[in-house]
Amino acid sequence: MDQKICKYKFFTKGRIMMIKLFFSFVLLFVILLLFDIFTGTVCIFSFVTGFPCPGCGMTRAWLSFLQLDFKQAFFFHPLFLLPPFILTCYLIFKDKISIKVLNVIYILLIFVIIGVYTFRMIMYFPHIEPMIMNDKSIISKRLFQEIVLNLKLNLTE
């Protein structure tokens, strides 16, 4: 068997991984776009429960930040700088941090995220953007229907 061996391979492992990553992002974008078109939101948590998720406002915060409106950015989500900070730290220190220290950092991050989410829910929910109730969600529709049905039954008795 005579096989030609190409001296310059175009599809190296790194390029194949980058192509897969690119198409994964494109697929994710298309799925989120279709989800937004059919449901009115890209947040699956909000669509199902009706409640804003801990990340609600993150995109609007970044858009405000890019427009140099820092006050509005921190209003929409005070932790919007956290993801790039975490990614940068990971890329710099990934081989230098022990598993125990990493677990402590994860636990602290979870407490910070839950704390900020709780504060935002107390201060802004349900009437101030971005912490608003999604009336079109699956659960809130069913709850609303049950409440109306119970009210009708109680009024007719």
BALOBA-1460 file (C-alpha; in Angstrom, 3 decimals):
// residues 157
<rec num="1" residu="m" x="0.000" y="0.000" z="0.000"/>
<rec num="2" residu="d" x="1.329" y="3.272" z="-1.071"/>
<rec num="3" residu="q" x="0.284" y="6.071" z="1.288"/>
<rec num="4" residu="k" x="1.193" y="9.665" z="0.717"/>
<rec num="5" residu="i" x="2.383" y="11.340" z="3.847"/>
<rec num="6" residu="c" x="1.702" y="15.041" z="3.839"/>
<rec num="7" residu="k" x="4.652" y="17.009" z="5.095"/>
<rec num="8" residu="y" x="2.437" y="19.796" z="6.495"/>
<rec num="9" residu="k" x="-0.572" y="18.402" z="8.287"/>
<rec num="10" residu="f" x="-3.395" y="20.927" z="8.376"/>
<rec num="11" residu="f" x="-5.580" y="19.037" z="10.847"/>
<rec num="12" residu="t" x="-3.363" y="18.750" z="13.882"/>
<rec num="13" residu="k" x="-4.816" y="17.781" z="17.274"/>
<rec num="14" residu="g" x="-4.814" y="21.414" z="18.370"/>
<rec num="15" residu="r" x="-6.643" y="22.605" z="15.272"/>
<rec num="16" residu="i" x="-9.201" y="19.809" z="15.493"/>
<rec num="17" residu="m" x="-9.859" y="20.778" z="19.124"/>
<rec num="18" residu="m" x="-10.256" y="24.459" z="18.148"/>
<rec num="19" residu="i" x="-12.651" y="23.530" z="15.324"/>
<rec num="20" residu="k" x="-14.716" y="21.400" z="17.716"/>
<rec num="21" residu="l" x="-14.741" y="24.217" z="20.261"/>
<rec num="22" residu="f" x="-15.794" y="26.759" z="17.617"/>
<rec num="23" residu="f" x="-18.670" y="24.605" z="16.370"/>
<rec num="24" residu="s" x="-19.724" y="23.861" z="19.955"/>
<rec num="25" residu="f" x="-20.032" y="27.613" z="20.609"/>
<rec num="26" residu="v" x="-21.922" y="28.100" z="17.334"/>
<rec num="27" residu="l" x="-24.310" y="25.271" z="18.259"/>
<rec num="28" residu="l" x="-24.782" y="26.690" z="21.762"/>
<rec num="29" residu="f" x="-25.466" y="30.146" z="20.307"/>
<rec num="30" residu="v" x="-28.059" y="28.743" z="17.878"/>
<rec num="31" residu="i" x="-29.760" y="26.758" z="20.656"/>
<rec num="32" residu="l" x="-29.895" y="29.820" z="22.935"/>
<rec num="33" residu="l" x="-31.160" y="31.989" z="20.085"/>
<rec num="34" residu="l" x="-33.954" y="29.522" z="19.293"/>
<rec num="35" residu="f" x="-34.741" y="29.187" z="23.007"/>
<rec num="36" residu="d" x="-34.970" y="32.989" z="23.265"/>
<rec num="37" residu="i" x="-37.204" y="33.232" z="20.197"/>
<rec num="38" residu="f" x="-39.657" y="30.592" z="21.439"/>
<rec num="39" residu="t" x="-39.626" y="31.330" z="25.187"/>
<rec num="40" residu="g" x="-38.670" y="35.003" z="25.483"/>
<rec num="41" residu="t" x="-35.610" y="34.279" z="27.626"/>
<rec num="42" residu="v" x="-32.232" y="32.560" z="27.295"/>
<rec num="43" residu="c" x="-32.250" y="31.576" z="30.967"/>
<rec num="44" residu="i" x="-33.516" y="28.029" z="31.411"/>
<rec num="45" residu="f" x="-33.751" y="28.523" z="35.197"/>
<rec num="46" residu="s" x="-36.038" y="31.551" z="34.775"/>
<rec num="47" residu="f" x="-38.096" y="29.812" z="32.074"/>
<rec num="48" residu="v" x="-38.818" y="26.841" z="34.317"/>
<rec num="49" residu="t" x="-39.155" y="28.450" z="37.768"/>
<rec num="50" residu="g" x="-40.078" y="32.049" z="37.005"/>
<rec num="51" residu="f" x="-37.395" y="33.270" z="39.402"/>
<rec num="52" residu="p" x="-34.224" y="35.036" z="38.279"/>
<rec num="53" residu="c" x="-31.090" y="32.898" z="38.464"/>
<rec num="54" residu="p" x="-27.936" y="33.936" z="40.358"/>
<rec num="55" residu="g" x="-26.407" y="35.020" z="37.046"/>
<rec num="56" residu="c" x="-29.328" y="37.181" z="35.933"/>
<rec num="57" residu="g" x="-28.096" y="40.558" z="34.754"/>
<rec num="58" residu="m" x="-24.584" y="39.369" z="33.924"/>
<rec num="59" residu="t" x="-24.924" y="40.043" z="30.185"/>
<rec num="60" residu="r" x="-26.479" y="43.453" z="30.772"/>
<rec num="61" residu="a" x="-23.702" y="44.224" z="33.258"/>
<rec num="62" residu="w" x="-21.049" y="43.448" z="30.642"/>
<rec num="63" residu="l" x="-22.860" y="45.506" z="28.013"/>
<rec num="64" residu="s" x="-22.991" y="48.454" z="30.437"/>
<rec num="65" residu="f" x="-19.323" y="47.928" z="31.301"/>
<rec num="66" residu="l" x="-18.360" y="47.984" z="27.615"/>
<rec num="67" residu="q" x="-20.256" y="51.276" z="27.292"/>
<rec num="68" residu="l" x="-18.221" y="52.579" z="30.271"/>
<rec num="69" residu="d" x="-21.334" y="52.832" z="32.454"/>
<rec num="70" residu="f" x="-19.761" y="51.245" z="35.540"/>
<rec num="71" residu="k" x="-22.518" y="52.211" z="37.977"/>
<rec num="72" residu="q" x="-25.153" y="50.528" z="35.805"/>
<rec num="73" residu="a" x="-22.874" y="47.520" z="35.296"/>
<rec num="74" residu="f" x="-22.508" y="46.960" z="39.046"/>
<rec num="75" residu="f" x="-26.246" y="47.483" z="39.500"/>
<rec num="76" residu="f" x="-27.114" y="44.804" z="36.944"/>
<rec num="77" residu="h" x="-24.711" y="42.302" z="38.539"/>
<rec num="78" residu="p" x="-22.086" y="43.206" z="41.148"/>
<rec num="79" residu="l" x="-20.074" y="40.035" z="40.429"/>
<rec num="80" residu="f" x="-19.767" y="40.506" z="36.661"/>
<rec num="81" residu="l" x="-15.960" y="40.828" z="36.911"/>
<rec num="82" residu="l" x="-15.690" y="37.529" z="38.802"/>
<rec num="83" residu="p" x="-15.722" y="35.084" z="35.815"/>
<rec num="84" residu="p" x="-12.780" y="36.656" z="33.930"/>
<rec num="85" residu="f" x="-10.895" y="37.045" z="37.226"/>
<rec num="86" residu="i" x="-11.415" y="33.359" z="38.060"/>
<rec num="87" residu="l" x="-10.408" y="32.303" z="34.542"/>
<rec num="88" residu="t" x="-7.258" y="34.437" z="34.677"/>
<rec num="89" residu="c" x="-6.290" y="33.065" z="38.096"/>
<rec num="90" residu="y" x="-6.910" y="29.527" z="36.897"/>
<rec num="91" residu="l" x="-4.740" y="29.976" z="33.819"/>
<rec num="92" residu="i" x="-1.917" y="31.527" z="35.862"/>
<rec num="93" residu="f" x="-2.008" y="29.295" z="38.945"/>
<rec num="94" residu="k" x="-3.559" y="26.020" z="37.713"/>
<rec num="95" residu="d" x="-0.447" y="23.940" z="38.429"/>
<rec num="96" residu="k" x="0.536" y="25.784" z="41.620"/>
<rec num="97" residu="i" x="-2.621" y="25.400" z="43.752"/>
<rec num="98" residu="s" x="-3.317" y="22.270" z="45.782"/>
<rec num="99" residu="i" x="-6.691" y="20.537" z="45.674"/>
<rec num="100" residu="k" x="-7.422" y="21.540" z="49.290"/>
<rec num="101" residu="v" x="-6.859" y="25.236" z="48.578"/>
<rec num="102" residu="l" x="-8.919" y="24.956" z="45.397"/>
<rec num="103" residu="n" x="-11.811" y="23.389" z="47.330"/>
<rec num="104" residu="v" x="-11.698" y="26.210" z="49.905"/>
<rec num="105" residu="i" x="-11.785" y="28.752" z="47.071"/>
<rec num="106" residu="y" x="-14.784" y="26.974" z="45.501"/>
<rec num="107" residu="i" x="-16.664" y="26.978" z="48.811"/>
<rec num="108" residu="l" x="-15.926" y="30.683" z="49.342"/>
<rec num="109" residu="l" x="-17.120" y="31.464" z="45.808"/>
<rec num="110" residu="i" x="-20.346" y="29.554" z="46.406"/>
<rec num="111" residu="f" x="-20.984" y="31.530" z="49.618"/>
<rec num="112" residu="v" x="-20.250" y="34.839" z="47.877"/>
<rec num="113" residu="i" x="-22.548" y="34.012" z="44.953"/>
<rec num="114" residu="i" x="-25.366" y="32.832" z="47.247"/>
<rec num="115" residu="g" x="-24.909" y="35.885" z="49.487"/>
<rec num="116" residu="v" x="-25.074" y="38.350" z="46.588"/>
<rec num="117" residu="y" x="-28.047" y="36.481" z="45.086"/>
<rec num="118" residu="t" x="-29.907" y="36.582" z="48.412"/>
<rec num="119" residu="f" x="-29.193" y="40.297" z="48.821"/>
<rec num="120" residu="r" x="-30.397" y="41.034" z="45.298"/>
<rec num="121" residu="m" x="-33.562" y="38.951" z="45.788"/>
<rec num="122" residu="i" x="-34.380" y="40.807" z="49.024"/>
<rec num="123" residu="m" x="-33.656" y="44.246" z="47.603"/>
<rec num="124" residu="y" x="-34.974" y="44.017" z="44.032"/>
<rec num="125" residu="f" x="-37.268" y="41.015" z="43.537"/>
<rec num="126" residu="p" x="-39.891" y="40.923" z="41.930"/>
<rec num="127" residu="h" x="-40.254" y="44.379" z="40.374"/>
<rec num="128" residu="i" x="-36.789" y="45.791" z="39.616"/>
<rec num="129" residu="e" x="-34.759" y="44.656" z="36.595"/>
<rec num="130" residu="p" x="-32.959" y="42.266" z="36.315"/>
<rec num="131" residu="m" x="-34.500" y="40.518" z="39.331"/>
<rec num="132" residu="i" x="-38.036" y="40.312" z="37.982"/>
<rec num="133" residu="m" x="-40.526" y="37.443" z="38.023"/>
<rec num="134" residu="n" x="-40.974" y="35.650" z="34.703"/>
<rec num="135" residu="d" x="-44.766" y="35.343" z="34.393"/>
<rec num="136" residu="k" x="-44.396" y="33.152" z="31.305"/>
<rec num="137" residu="s" x="-42.490" y="30.402" z="33.100"/>
<rec num="138" residu="i" x="-43.734" y="26.842" z="33.289"/>
<rec num="139" residu="i" x="-44.140" y="26.723" z="37.071"/>
<rec num="140" residu="s" x="-45.617" y="30.210" z="37.523"/>
<rec num="141" residu="k" x="-48.209" y="29.498" z="34.806"/>
<rec num="142" residu="r" x="-49.288" y="26.325" z="36.570"/>
<rec num="143" residu="l" x="-49.297" y="27.991" z="39.994"/>
<rec num="144" residu="f" x="-51.317" y="30.905" z="38.621"/>
<rec num="145" residu="q" x="-53.812" y="28.503" z="37.042"/>
<rec num="146" residu="e" x="-54.150" y="26.586" z="40.328"/>
<rec num="147" residu="i" x="-54.641" y="29.784" z="42.329"/>
<rec num="148" residu="v" x="-57.280" y="31.086" z="39.902"/>
<rec num="149" residu="l" x="-59.047" y="27.724" z="39.887"/>
<rec num="150" residu="n" x="-59.068" y="27.609" z="43.704"/>
<rec num="151" residu="l" x="-60.353" y="31.191" z="43.889"/>
<rec num="152" residu="k" x="-63.145" y="30.389" z="41.460"/>
<rec num="153" residu="l" x="-64.102" y="27.293" z="43.446"/>
<rec num="154" residu="n" x="-64.060" y="29.258" z="46.705"/>
<rec num="155" residu="l" x="-66.151" y="32.076" z="45.233"/>
<rec num="156" residu="t" x="-68.788" y="29.723" z="43.845"/>
<rec num="157" residu="e" x="-69.292" y="27.936" z="47.163"/>
